[in-house]
Amino acid sequence: SSGINAEYGGVPYDIVQEMDELNDDFPDTDVVLVIGANDTVNSAAEDDPNSIIAGMPVLRVWKAEQTIVMKRSLGVGYAAVDNPVFFKPNTSMYLGDAKKQCESLLEGLKRHYGE
């Protein structure tokens, strides 16, 4: 559940939103940063009726203007299903150790914005 993940990540529970609340926002979102997720952001759940994850609730991150996915590799998730989101024109893959990449991204933003 998102509450459990938020608790482990040190995220205050009162700012955690339900999946349907977030999905309504993605078409109006400039950038989505996905860290380490695979099946929970897999468009095959909605677009491929023959997929083993068909009908599974997912975060529709592919509806944002730009999606950046941080993962160790392009490997499949728990369901062992390829993720078409990784190959959409509005998706950029940022492969490697997510913690190091987040730190690098933060440093780049600080340099760019002068903090």
N, C-alpha and C positions, 0 to 999 in steps of 0.2 A: 504494500500500500504506500501511497505517496507520503503519508504521515510517518511511517517507519523510516523511509529513505530520508525525509527531511530531518528527523530526529538524529539519525546517524551523521548527517551532514551539518548539524548545528544550525539548521534553518528554523526560525521561530514558527511554530505550528500555526499561529494565527494568520500568517501570510500565505499559507499553502492553499492552492485552489484546486477544485475538482477538474477532471479532464474535460468535461463538456464546457465548463467556464473558459478554459484556456482555448479550446478548439474554436470558439466563437471569435476569439481575438486574432487568430493567425492571419486571416486575409488582410488585416489592417496593420500587420507587424512588419517592420523594416528588416530586422535580423533576428534569427533564432539561433542560439548556440546550444547544440546538443552534445552532451558530454557522456560518452560511454554507452549510450542507449542503442538498441538495434530493433528488436521486435516491437517495442512500444511506440516506435516511430515509423513502422513499416507500412507503406501505402498498399501493399499487396492485400492487407487485411480488408481493405475496402474496394480495391480495384480488380482483384482476381478471385472470382467466385470458386475457383478450383484450388486455391491455396489452402494449406492446412491451417493457416491462421485467419481464414476468411471469417468475417464477423467479429473478430477480436477487437475490443476498444483500443484505439491508438490515438496518439497526439498527432494532429494533422500539420506537422511542421512544414511540409512541402508547400503549404498554401501561403507561407510568408514570402515576402519579396526575395529574401536571401536566407539560406539555411547553411550554417557551418556545423559540420559534424566532426567531433574529436573522438577518435578511437585508436586503439593500438594497431588495428589492421582493417582490411575490408572483409574480414571473416564474418561468417554468419553468426547469429545469436543463438539463444537456447533452443528455439524452434527449428534451427538448421534451415532457414529460408533466406534466400537472397533478398536484399532490400533495394528495390528500385529507386528509392529516394536518393541513394548514394550517387546515382547516375543522372539525376535530373539536372537540367541546365542551370537552375537556381541554387544548386547545392555545391558547396566546396568542402572537400575532405581535408582534414588537418590531422594526419596520422602520426602516432607516437604516444609517449607517456602523457596522459592528460594533465597531471599535476604540473609537469615541466612546461607543457604548452600553455596552460593557463597563466603561469608565472611569466612566460615570455610574452604572451598577449598583453598582460597587464603592464609590463615594462614598456612595450611598444605604444600602448595607449597613453601612458604617462609621458613618454618622450614626445609624442605627437601633440598632446594637449598641454604640455608644459607643467606637469605636476611633479 
